[in-house]
Amino acid sequence: MQKIAVLTSGGDAPGMNAAIRAVVRTCLNKGIKPYVIYDGYKGLVEGKIKEVNRRFVSEILNRGGTIIGTARLKEFVDIEIQKKAATNLKNLGIDGLVVIGGDGSFRGASDLCKLGIKCIGIAGTIDNDINASGYTIGFDTALNTIVEAVDKIRDTSSSHHRCSIVEVMGRHCGDLALYSSIACGADILIDPNTNLDEKKMYEEIIKMKEEGRKHVLIIVSENILDCNELAKKIEQNTGFETRANVLGHFQRGGTPTGMDRFRASVLGSEAVKYLLDGKSNISLYLTNKEVKVVSFDVAVEKKVINYKYLYEVNKVIG
Ligand code: F6P
């Protein structure tokens, strides 16, 4: 293998740049020509591929987003489009690809493997929704962003004796909600794994009000309900003045945390080594200090991790 390319795909995540940097620098260190592909699979199909040098990845370790751009390309399920992408790589003599992204990106990588391109994945998404991924790159930064935002919301919420609803991202995965609920001491958590019993929730809020609570904090995963509607219902049913805050894309930006940079750097570098060892069709992840592998097929399955104890912790300390 003489040439290796890297792309970022799907929603951007803080730490992606650190992974790109590690891929490029490891390639150069091993005498491999590194290439970047702009704007994910879209750029790959359009041939936006460029050879880069060491300087290209200077001073990006601390930057959020992805300097090579990203995109979601639904059309990539089409075999003819996949063939075009594979041909664009083969024409340049590139036979190894590092894909940094989420489940959709890994499905695309798995398809490219079938067309003879060796691919290694690195789970980069704030959602932490990849099956067996340790923590995905970007999750830690997004969690810290949420914690910082909630701390600020709490200041005003308790000054006004209000109930605050904070909606966090995660697509269909509740990790950002569950982890931030524990980290922020939320009173109520509504996520894809909790069955919302509205009547019970109102009773709990009324009880908190009667106990003289200065504020109530509710953390909600996106795609479950309309937070503004919920705020109105809480006011009507409990008399607790309520405000809704949808954090939105704010959660995807910002300088990556040390852990996100660390994971991204280690995995980016290891991805090149795995390609050079002839490995393909797998995603790498880090547990403690060990690099582990999971096939793309398994990585994109619904995450099966038993969080029962975390919900218990959340309940007893909230
Ligand atoms: O997958 C990352 C993510 O930020 C999800 O949490 C969210 O549901 C989605 O992307 C938003 O996507 P877009 O930026 O395309 O609106």
Boltz pocket constraint, residues with backbone or C-beta under 6 A from the ligand:
constraints:
  - pocket:
      binder: B
      contacts: [[A, 11], [A, 12], [A, 102], [A, 125], [A, 126], [A, 127], [A, 169], [A, 170], [A, 171], [A, 222], [A, 252]]
      max_distance: 6.0
